[in-house]
Amino acid sequence: MAFVSPRQREQTAERVAALLAADARIEGVVLVGSMAGIPDRWSDIDIEVVVGDAADPSVLATEWTSRLYDELPVVHHFQVAFGATLVRGFLLDSLLEVDLSFTPAAQLTIWGPEQPILDRSGRVAAAMAEPTEWAPGEPDWPVRPASPGTTCCMPVPRCAAVGYGRVCGI
């Protein structure tokens, strides 16, 4: 299968960001990771979804999981939690991965390259003004093990329950 072209990747990122920005419960949308810095042919799409104070991140994550299946050619998804941040990763039929991280606005931190798309309350700008330093092997969030039967598709620091690409059997 051919790689997704840079333009196709950008169009997908723009489409997802625009859909998210139309949801009034979302305070901010931030393109993060390599797409906000220097993408290459292996880059996925990482989007930080800043959840407003009145919204429940788990409800939003559930609703947006269904919504992306309706909007994009999703063939599989995974979910994992890092403290209060709920990550939903979507594999498209083109083998492009789209990751949405739903974080309560009050707990937003910026870890690396970022490109703000939406900032309704100024919290994205405030987090960008004070980026979080991260040292590998020392996460500053409490890691929850994955639910039984789910697959962790990325290494999870300090998580004895799930290893890279293994099914959790708790």
Stockholm file with secondary structure:
# STOCKHOLM 1.0

chainA/1-170         MAFVSPRQREQTAERVAALLAADARIEGVVLVGSMAGIPDRWSDIDIEVVVGDAADPSVLATEWTSRLYDELPVVHHFQVAFGATLVRGFLLDSLLEVDLSFTPAAQLTIWGPEQPILDRSGRVAAAMAEPTEWAPGEPDWPVRPASPGTTCCMPVPRCAAVGYGRVCGI
#=GR chainA/1-170 SS CCCCCHHHHHHHHHHHHHHHHTCTTEEEEEEEGGGGSCCCTTCCEEEEEEECTTSCHHHHHHHHHHHHHHHSCEEEEEEEEETTEEEEEEEETTSCEEEEEEEEGGGCCCCSCEEEEEESSSHHHHHHHSCCCCBTTBCSSCBCCCCTTCBCCSCCTTCSSCCTTCBCCC
#=GC SS_cons         CCCCCHHHHHHHHHHHHHHHHTCTTEEEEEEEGGGGSCCCTTCCEEEEEEECTTSCHHHHHHHHHHHHHHHSCEEEEEEEEETTEEEEEEEETTSCEEEEEEEEGGGCCCCSCEEEEEESSSHHHHHHHSCCCCBTTBCSSCBCCCCTTCBCCSCCTTCSSCCTTCBCCC
//
